[in-house]
Amino acid sequence: MKNIVIFGAPGSGKGTQSDLIIGKYGLGHISTGDVLRSEIRKGTELGNIAKGFIDNGQLIPDELMVDILAAVYDSFGKDHKGVIFDGFPRTILQAEALKAMLDKRGHKIAAMIELDVPEDELMTRLINRGKESGRSDDNAETIRKRLDVYRNQTSPLIDWYDKEGVHNHIDGYGGLDRIFADICRVIDNIAG
């Protein structure tokens, strides 16, 4: 089973590379944003609880998020090939909770793939994405705040996954095909 955390700053290409990985390896995909929107739209019990936090401008507690992810993870069935976790975990506490959830199922994270992109390139990509897609959160001020949050709260996960022995650094700057080939080398070397 190839459970993978795809990791990187906003604009590093996680979504694009996740789509390519899914296409080649047939893995499931758990994107926290997509999952939350889906659970709320379906009106599930967990979705309704999450909506209450969101409607009050609060962050969803880690325990609730892990419960939601566990439900989606289990929906892939017992014999799935593995899952890409995209956008989760974002903190060490979340990584520990994800590890515990997978441990209960006799599973683990096989690889954390970090897409490393220089900050000036991230700014350029996100500003261009905002112009193309009309995403209001892709403006210079908001992007700087998101990158600060990533640097201060999320990047410590690199060391955490390094200690777990599953961290894989990928140069996320350059051609799409070369980046994907580097990712495939990592995935192809995962036992199982």
MARVONU-850741 format. One record per residue (C-alpha): residue number from 1; residue in three letters; x, y, z. Coordinates in nm, 3 decimals, m for minus. Each point is the difference from the previous one (the first is absolute). Layout:
> n; res; px; py; pz
> NUM; Ala; X; Y; Z
...
This chain:
> n; res; px; py; pz
> 1; Met; 0.000; 0.000; 0.000
> 2; Lys; 0.139; 0.335; m0.106
> 3; Asn; m0.144; 0.268; 0.227
> 4; Ile; 0.169; 0.327; m0.091
> 5; Val; m0.003; 0.349; 0.149
> 6; Ile; 0.059; 0.257; m0.274
> 7; Phe; 0.151; 0.302; 0.164
> 8; Gly; 0.105; 0.351; m0.090
> 9; Ala; m0.078; 0.367; 0.027
> 10; Pro; m0.305; 0.151; m0.169
> 11; Gly; 0.073; 0.009; m0.374
> 12; Ser; 0.259; m0.280; 0.009
> 13; Gly; m0.201; m0.218; m0.237
> 14; Lys; m0.154; m0.250; 0.243
> 15; Gly; m0.334; m0.016; m0.182
> 16; Thr; 0.155; m0.033; m0.345
> 17; Gln; 0.240; m0.274; 0.110
> 18; Ser; m0.275; m0.179; 0.197
> 19; Asp; m0.207; m0.025; m0.319
> 20; Leu; 0.297; m0.148; m0.189
> 21; Ile; 0.073; m0.250; 0.280
> 22; Ile; m0.365; m0.109; 0.012
> 23; Gly; 0.000; m0.047; m0.377
> 24; Lys; 0.311; m0.216; 0.001
> 25; Tyr; m0.033; m0.197; 0.325
> 26; Gly; m0.376; m0.016; 0.058
> 27; Leu; 0.025; 0.133; 0.355
> 28; Gly; m0.289; 0.160; 0.185
> 29; His; 0.013; 0.372; 0.066
> 30; Ile; m0.094; 0.172; 0.324
> 31; Ser; 0.012; 0.378; m0.029
> 32; Thr; m0.119; 0.151; 0.327
> 33; Gly; m0.171; 0.296; m0.170
> 34; Asp; m0.184; m0.225; m0.247
> 35; Val; m0.094; m0.246; 0.276
> 36; Leu; m0.144; 0.271; 0.224
> 37; Arg; m0.204; 0.155; m0.281
> 38; Ser; m0.130; m0.345; m0.098
> 39; Glu; m0.097; m0.103; 0.356
> 40; Ile; m0.179; 0.334; 0.053
> 41; Arg; m0.178; m0.025; m0.336
> 42; Lys; m0.114; m0.358; 0.077
> 43; Gly; m0.125; 0.111; 0.342
> 44; Thr; 0.183; m0.278; 0.186
> 45; Glu; 0.015; 0.014; 0.379
> 46; Leu; 0.372; 0.084; m0.009
> 47; Gly; m0.061; 0.253; m0.279
> 48; Asn; m0.268; 0.177; 0.203
> 49; Ile; 0.229; 0.019; 0.304
> 50; Ala; 0.282; 0.138; m0.220
> 51; Lys; m0.240; 0.255; m0.155
> 52; Gly; m0.081; 0.129; 0.348
> 53; Phe; 0.367; 0.078; 0.062
> 54; Ile; 0.048; 0.154; m0.345
> 55; Asp; m0.315; 0.214; 0.024
> 56; Asn; 0.131; 0.140; 0.330
> 57; Gly; 0.337; 0.084; m0.159
> 58; Gln; 0.180; m0.267; 0.201
> 59; Leu; 0.257; m0.257; m0.105
> 60; Ile; m0.120; m0.357; m0.002
> 61; Pro; 0.150; m0.188; 0.298
> 62; Asp; 0.267; m0.254; m0.097
> 63; Glu; m0.197; m0.286; 0.156
> 64; Leu; m0.305; 0.076; m0.216
> 65; Met; 0.214; 0.037; m0.313
> 66; Val; 0.165; m0.336; 0.064
> 67; Asp; m0.343; m0.160; 0.053
> 68; Ile; m0.114; 0.141; m0.335
> 69; Leu; 0.320; m0.117; m0.174
> 70; Ala; m0.034; m0.345; 0.162
> 71; Ala; m0.353; m0.034; m0.139
> 72; Val; 0.117; 0.095; m0.350
> 73; Tyr; 0.308; m0.224; 0.029
> 74; Asp; m0.217; m0.296; 0.101
> 75; Ser; m0.233; 0.067; m0.295
> 76; Phe; 0.279; m0.111; m0.237
> 77; Gly; m0.040; m0.356; 0.134
> 78; Lys; 0.250; m0.238; 0.158
> 79; Asp; 0.188; m0.090; m0.319
> 80; His; 0.075; 0.345; m0.144
> 81; Lys; 0.349; 0.074; m0.137
> 82; Gly; 0.052; 0.299; 0.225
> 83; Val; m0.103; 0.361; 0.041
> 84; Ile; 0.155; 0.341; m0.061
> 85; Phe; m0.057; 0.235; 0.294
> 86; Asp; m0.006; 0.352; m0.147
> 87; Gly; m0.024; 0.297; 0.238
> 88; Phe; 0.023; m0.214; 0.312
> 89; Pro; 0.181; m0.018; 0.231
> 90; Arg; 0.098; 0.363; 0.052
> 91; Thr; 0.137; m0.029; 0.353
> 92; Ile; 0.195; m0.256; 0.201
> 93; Leu; m0.310; m0.069; 0.214
> 94; Gln; m0.195; m0.079; m0.318
> 95; Ala; 0.283; m0.225; m0.125
> 96; Glu; m0.006; m0.190; 0.329
> 97; Ala; m0.380; m0.034; m0.020
> 98; Leu; 0.020; m0.124; m0.361
> 99; Lys; 0.267; m0.252; 0.099
> 100; Ala; m0.219; m0.128; 0.286
> 101; Met; m0.304; m0.027; m0.230
> 102; Leu; 0.198; m0.203; m0.254
> 103; Asp; 0.163; m0.213; 0.275
> 104; Lys; m0.348; m0.110; 0.112
> 105; Arg; m0.050; m0.141; m0.350
> 106; Gly; 0.343; m0.161; m0.019
> 107; His; 0.107; 0.260; m0.260
> 108; Lys; 0.261; 0.275; m0.012
> 109; Ile; 0.130; 0.291; m0.205
> 110; Ala; 0.241; m0.154; m0.251
> 111; Ala; 0.141; 0.332; m0.126
> 112; Met; m0.023; 0.371; 0.062
> 113; Ile; 0.083; 0.177; m0.325
> 114; Glu; 0.108; 0.360; 0.053
> 115; Leu; m0.022; 0.229; m0.303
> 116; Asp; 0.256; 0.271; 0.070
> 117; Val; m0.044; 0.321; m0.201
> 118; Pro; 0.178; 0.335; 0.060
> 119; Glu; m0.225; 0.260; 0.160
> 120; Asp; 0.027; 0.253; m0.284
> 121; Glu; m0.120; m0.268; m0.244
> 122; Leu; m0.289; m0.088; 0.234
> 123; Met; m0.105; 0.367; 0.003
> 124; Thr; 0.011; 0.016; m0.380
> 125; Arg; m0.196; m0.325; m0.042
> 126; Leu; m0.270; 0.097; 0.251
> 127; Ile; m0.046; 0.353; m0.134
> 128; Asn; m0.031; m0.142; m0.354
> 129; Arg; m0.245; m0.266; 0.125
> 130; Gly; m0.207; 0.275; 0.160
> 131; Lys; m0.014; 0.194; m0.328
> 132; Glu; m0.095; m0.313; m0.198
> 133; Ser; m0.252; m0.150; 0.242
> 134; Gly; m0.130; 0.311; 0.173
> 135; Arg; 0.085; m0.147; 0.342
> 136; Ser; m0.020; 0.293; 0.238
> 137; Asp; 0.245; m0.163; 0.246
> 138; Asp; 0.277; 0.006; m0.262
> 139; Asn; 0.109; 0.362; 0.053
> 140; Ala; 0.344; 0.113; 0.120
> 141; Glu; m0.099; 0.089; 0.358
> 142; Thr; m0.198; m0.320; 0.061
> 143; Ile; 0.266; m0.213; m0.168
> 144; Arg; 0.269; 0.143; 0.230
> 145; Lys; m0.216; m0.086; 0.304
> 146; Arg; m0.060; m0.354; m0.128
> 147; Leu; 0.373; m0.048; m0.059
> 148; Asp; 0.075; 0.129; 0.352
> 149; Val; m0.246; m0.253; 0.146
> 150; Tyr; 0.161; m0.274; m0.210
> 151; Arg; 0.351; 0.098; 0.112
> 152; Asn; m0.088; 0.033; 0.369
> 153; Gln; m0.261; m0.272; 0.056
> 154; Thr; 0.021; m0.254; m0.282
> 155; Ser; 0.366; m0.027; m0.103
> 156; Pro; 0.102; m0.160; 0.337
> 157; Leu; m0.169; m0.312; m0.139
> 158; Ile; 0.299; m0.044; m0.230
> 159; Asp; 0.219; m0.087; 0.300
> 160; Trp; m0.278; m0.212; 0.155
> 161; Tyr; m0.038; m0.214; m0.313
> 162; Asp; 0.378; m0.013; m0.037
> 163; Lys; 0.020; m0.158; 0.347
> 164; Glu; m0.276; m0.244; m0.110
> 165; Gly; 0.231; m0.099; m0.287
> 166; Val; m0.248; 0.079; m0.279
> 167; His; 0.092; 0.358; m0.105
> 168; Asn; 0.091; 0.041; m0.368
> 169; His; 0.118; 0.339; m0.127
> 170; Ile; m0.094; 0.086; m0.359
> 171; Asp; 0.118; 0.313; m0.180
> 172; Gly; m0.340; 0.140; m0.098
> 173; Tyr; 0.144; 0.274; m0.221
> 174; Gly; 0.031; m0.075; m0.369
> 175; Gly; m0.174; m0.209; m0.259
> 176; Leu; m0.313; m0.195; 0.092
> 177; Asp; 0.125; m0.322; m0.162
> 178; Arg; 0.332; 0.004; 0.187
> 179; Ile; m0.173; 0.065; 0.333
> 180; Phe; m0.249; m0.282; m0.062
> 181; Ala; 0.283; m0.237; m0.102
> 182; Asp; 0.177; 0.077; 0.332
> 183; Ile; m0.324; m0.074; 0.188
> 184; Cys; m0.048; m0.328; m0.191
> 185; Arg; 0.350; m0.112; 0.103
> 186; Val; m0.101; 0.047; 0.364
> 187; Ile; m0.332; m0.184; m0.041
> 188; Asp; 0.155; m0.283; m0.202
> 189; Asn; 0.248; m0.060; 0.283
> 190; Ile; m0.271; m0.040; 0.266
> 191; Ala; m0.030; m0.363; 0.103
> 192; Gly; m0.345; m0.149; m0.032
